[in-house]
Amino acid sequence: MKLSIGIVGLPNVGKSTLFSLLTKQNILIANYPFATIDPNVGVVPVVDERLKVLTKMSTSKKTIPAVVEFYDIAGLVKGANKGEGLGNQFLSHIRETQAIVVVLRVFTDSTVVHVEQSVDPLRDMEIINTELALKDLETVEKRFKKLEGEAKAGDKVAVKNFEVLKEIKSALESGESIVRFYDEEIAKELALLSSKRRFYLLNGEPEEVPESLTKKIQERGEDYIVANVALADEFLELTRKAYEVLDLISFFTTGEDETRAWTIERGSKVPQAAGVIHTDFEKNFIRAEVVAYDKLVEAQGWSKAREKGCMRLEGKDYVVQDGDVMVIRHG
């Protein structure tokens, strides 16, 4: 699966600096095309040391890491839900992503102008969350009456979705987080902006982060990292945090031709994982040969892993674990 993350924040908070930092990493792996797709979308490899080890062990010709698409979205301002600034264009870009990293400025450099005239990350967080919620409320209200009619007509799916939508509408109106509805069918159908999983990048030094800000983030059931974007290479921590927030894991395939990392949701069964490699592999799945990464490296190859009894044959009910190295057998 492709992981896409929108970089969101007010103007002059470090979003573009972060994006530049991320996409500069493209040159690290020369045999894979990590290029900028267009001016505001960059494809970045997910650094995983296990890939290097497997590549060396298998003497692979190619190494292909998992990738993350980062969308550098135009700075958000008050009134974006009504079209202020780049408004609707900004918000439509977020709809294309699976998750959001909200960049909040905590650094106090007076030479960098703040659009709100003062540094107040708690206020900035509220502006962003309010704009997303207001746009979502508009989307929900447009769908509400139609779905209510479908539910009254007795459509069972509509009845369930309408009950969920009522909860979402109530939460948005009261300023509550709706991230808990992330997996609900109606939230996905409407591509609700504030239901997307998110975390915060607090741009500055740890001592500049107000306790009230971290407390508020935690109250919302969300997470954060602190990084001085101007000074440090934080993209590794950023992608790790994205995997954690989205509950993603990696499994591997390895051989003489290539060693490759694949991204799946935690809890996926092996046919679903096979489908990430190729849709036919899921439809025609027979079984998988599986060795845990540590066991395979310790055995130094598939043949030795088989001899030591480390290789297992797994059927369609097997839940793939992070670091599994697999060979998919299919019809």
Stockholm file with secondary structure:
# STOCKHOLM 1.0

chainA/1-331         MKLSIGIVGLPNVGKSTLFSLLTKQNILIANYPFATIDPNVGVVPVVDERLKVLTKMSTSKKTIPAVVEFYDIAGLVKGANKGEGLGNQFLSHIRETQAIVVVLRVFTDSTVVHVEQSVDPLRDMEIINTELALKDLETVEKRFKKLEGEAKAGDKVAVKNFEVLKEIKSALESGESIVRFYDEEIAKELALLSSKRRFYLLNGEPEEVPESLTKKIQERGEDYIVANVALADEFLELTRKAYEVLDLISFFTTGEDETRAWTIERGSKVPQAAGVIHTDFEKNFIRAEVVAYDKLVEAQGWSKAREKGCMRLEGKDYVVQDGDVMVIRHG
#=GR chainA/1-331 SS CCEEEEEECCTTSSHHHHHHHHHGGGGGCTTSCCCEEETTEEEEECCCHHHHHHHHHHTCSEEECCEEEEEECCCCCTTGGGTCTTHHHHHHHHHTCSEEEEEEECCCCTTSCCTTSSCCHHHHHHHHHHHHHHHHHHHHHHHHHHHHHHHHTTCHHHHHHHHHHHHHHHHHHTTCCCGGGTTCHHHHHHTCGGGSEEEEEEESCGGGSCHHHHHHHHHTTCEEEEECTTTCCCHHHHHHHHHHHHTEEEEEEESSSEEEEEEEETTCBHHHHHHHHCHHHHHTEEEEEEEEHHHHHHHTSHHHHHHTTCCEEECTTCBCCTTEEEEEEEC
#=GC SS_cons         CCEEEEEECCTTSSHHHHHHHHHGGGGGCTTSCCCEEETTEEEEECCCHHHHHHHHHHTCSEEECCEEEEEECCCCCTTGGGTCTTHHHHHHHHHTCSEEEEEEECCCCTTSCCTTSSCCHHHHHHHHHHHHHHHHHHHHHHHHHHHHHHHHTTCHHHHHHHHHHHHHHHHHHTTCCCGGGTTCHHHHHHTCGGGSEEEEEEESCGGGSCHHHHHHHHHTTCEEEEECTTTCCCHHHHHHHHHHHHTEEEEEEESSSEEEEEEEETTCBHHHHHHHHCHHHHHTEEEEEEEEHHHHHHHTSHHHHHHTTCCEEECTTCBCCTTEEEEEEEC
//
